[in-house]
Amino acid sequence: MGVTGVGGFFFRANDPEALRAWYAENLGVGTGPYGMWDQHAGPTVFSPFKADTDYFPADRQYMLNLRVDGLDGLCDTLRTAGIEVITKPEWDMPGVGRFARIHDPEGNPIELWEPEAAE
């Protein structure tokens, strides 16, 4: 008996329906009933950060990290949709993977993580 995974991520929004649609359209997240979607098995990081971290904006209590496959293609698709995508070589970590950052229409930070392929 115990925790078997993350069951949901709940947060406030000024326009929940519009934001739900944005996530579904641009990231394929929450496309099922009640915002559900079936995830692929893989690692999930659960990590509190120090209150003064600069890893994500100081005015936000969280940053959503989404595990992705094909980071470059997703970034191209997001840019085509008019979404600013930020990448920095120093974010990429050998043995961990590659990263990009975006923000949803309400300014919430989203980190996109493509885990390094197992050899």
C-alpha positions in Angstrom: 0.0 0.0 0.0 1.3 3.5 -0.8 1.5 6.2 -3.4 1.7 4.8 -7.0 2.1 8.0 -8.9 0.9 11.5 -9.4 -2.9 11.5 -9.6 -3.5 15.1 -10.7 -2.2 18.6 -10.8 -4.8 21.3 -9.7 -4.3 25.0 -9.9 -6.3 28.2 -10.1 -7.0 30.0 -13.4 -8.7 33.2 -14.4 -10.4 31.3 -17.3 -10.2 27.6 -16.5 -12.0 26.5 -19.8 -9.7 28.6 -22.0 -6.6 27.4 -20.2 -7.7 23.8 -20.3 -8.3 24.2 -24.1 -4.8 25.7 -24.5 -3.1 22.8 -22.7 -5.1 20.3 -24.8 -4.4 22.0 -28.1 -0.7 22.8 -27.6 0.5 20.1 -25.4 -2.0 17.3 -25.7 -2.6 17.4 -21.9 -6.0 16.7 -20.3 -7.8 15.8 -23.5 -10.1 13.3 -21.8 -13.1 13.5 -19.5 -12.5 15.7 -16.5 -9.1 16.7 -17.9 -7.7 13.1 -17.8 -5.1 11.7 -20.1 -3.1 8.5 -20.0 0.6 9.1 -19.4 3.5 7.0 -20.6 5.4 5.2 -17.9 8.6 7.0 -16.9 10.3 9.0 -14.2 8.5 11.8 -12.3 10.5 14.2 -10.2 9.0 15.5 -6.9 11.3 18.1 -5.6 10.6 21.1 -3.3 13.0 24.0 -4.0 14.4 26.7 -1.6 12.0 29.7 -1.4 14.6 32.0 -3.0 15.4 29.7 -6.0 16.0 31.3 -9.3 15.1 28.1 -11.2 11.7 29.5 -11.9 10.0 32.9 -11.4 10.0 34.3 -7.9 6.3 35.2 -8.2 5.2 31.6 -8.8 4.9 28.8 -6.2 5.4 26.0 -8.7 6.7 25.1 -12.2 5.0 22.3 -14.1 7.5 19.9 -15.7 6.2 17.8 -18.5 8.1 14.8 -19.8 8.2 14.9 -23.6 9.3 12.8 -26.6 10.8 14.7 -29.5 11.6 18.0 -27.8 12.9 19.7 -31.0 9.7 18.9 -33.0 7.5 20.0 -30.1 9.4 23.3 -29.8 9.0 23.9 -33.5 5.3 23.2 -33.3 4.9 25.6 -30.3 6.9 28.3 -32.0 4.7 28.0 -35.1 1.6 28.4 -32.8 3.2 31.7 -31.6 4.3 30.4 -28.3 7.7 31.7 -27.0 10.1 28.8 -26.4 13.2 29.3 -24.4 16.2 27.0 -24.5 19.6 27.3 -22.9 22.5 24.9 -23.3 23.3 25.1 -19.6 19.9 23.6 -18.8 20.7 20.4 -20.6 22.2 17.8 -18.3 24.1 14.7 -19.5 22.5 11.6 -18.0 19.3 13.5 -17.3 18.1 15.1 -20.6 17.3 18.2 -22.4 15.0 21.1 -21.4 13.0 23.9 -22.8 10.6 26.4 -21.1 7.3 28.0 -22.1 4.6 29.8 -20.3 0.8 29.2 -20.6 -1.5 32.2 -21.4 -1.8 33.0 -17.7 2.0 33.2 -17.2 2.5 29.8 -15.5 5.9 28.4 -16.2 6.2 25.0 -17.9 9.4 23.1 -18.3 9.5 20.6 -21.1 11.9 17.7 -20.4 13.1 15.1 -22.8 14.8 12.5 -20.7 18.1 11.1 -22.0 17.5 7.8 -23.8 18.6 4.7 -22.0 21.4 2.9 -23.7 
